Amino acid sequence: MRKVFFLALLVSPIALAESVSVETHSLLRLPNSTSVLQLERLEVADYGTLLIPANITQVTVDELHLGREARIAIVPSASALQLQVRHAQLEHGSQITSRGAPGTHEKPAKPGRDLTLRITQLSADELSVDARGGTGAQGYAGLDGANGEDPGCTWGSAGRGANGDNGGDGLPGAAGAAVRIELPQDYPREQIKVWVDGGAGGLPGVAGKPGKGGQSKGCLVYRADGGEKGRPGLEGQSGPAGPAGSVTIQRL
């Protein structure tokens, strides 16, 4: 059972809560009516996910526990997020994600959200942060060419099929985030895993198929030949990858 006890109205600039817990294999979204949230304890059970909305810019936690394969997922935003933790215990496979969102033909891909993560005391075999940029949308598919007209027995020859249109180019991927991590001096560097790659460019649009020529037709006096098929279009180009972000590690 999820338990959230709020000590202040969520419409206030700062919301205080005793604890937030997320059950196994479930998703919980923090309230989006505040920009700053302070928690005494945050627990995400095995395979659970806590979602931090785009409008929250600072989360302070006294005690953080992420179970096996648990996630803190940060929604993309132009505003950076500060996540400050006094003591964190992270189980195997747990991760903090600040990834961008994939693009569509209506909206460009979103970059990874800039993140400052400060953990004063850390117990974990590995600290994993994924802040890669979103993938660009695939290019438009080329239209198929129209088929040629069939001939008649008293007029004309079969029509040639129309050419297929070229596929569109893939759209650009988005940038990776700028990530700053502040950790205890004794936490091993090789156990810190951070990904800030730019998002992959969109796949090329597929080429349009050629139209078929009009079919040959046998007539009483002669046979009308079929028409030639059109030419296929050309496949588009892959979109460019987004630029990589940056990683800064500061020891406390």
Beta strands, then each sheet from edge to edge (+ up, - down):
strand 1: 4-6
strand 2: 14-22
strand 3: 27-29
strand 4: 36-44
strand 5: 49-52
strand 6: 58-66
strand 7: 71-74
strand 8: 81-90
strand 9: 95-97
strand 10: 115-124
strand 11: 127-130
strand 12: 178-183
strand 13: 192-195
strand 14: 217-218
strand 15: 223-224
strand 16: 246-251
sheet 1: 1+ 2- 4- 6- 8- 10- 12- 16-
sheet 2: 3+ 5+ 7+ 9+ 11+ 13+
sheet 3: 14+ 15-
end
